[in-house]
């Protein structure tokens, strides 16, 4: 395989990985804030803030995945 093609393919994957990683991190943080809010009402701020970000984070994931889906795999010789 061409090193250039591999680097280009892997580079195109990075935005999707980053978007999915952020979505996952914030989903776990939201879960933790919800649990903490049962004992400490101050954690409700985190629940609200993280909840408000879910849609835009999901849209960022979709955008990045769709962009990556347009890439031709480096192993595809067609």
Buried (B, 14 or more C-beta within 10 A) or exposed (E): EEEEBEEBBEEBBEBBEEBBEBBEEBBEBBEBBBEBBEEEEEBEEBBEEBEEBEEEBEEBBEEBBEEBEEEEEBEEEE
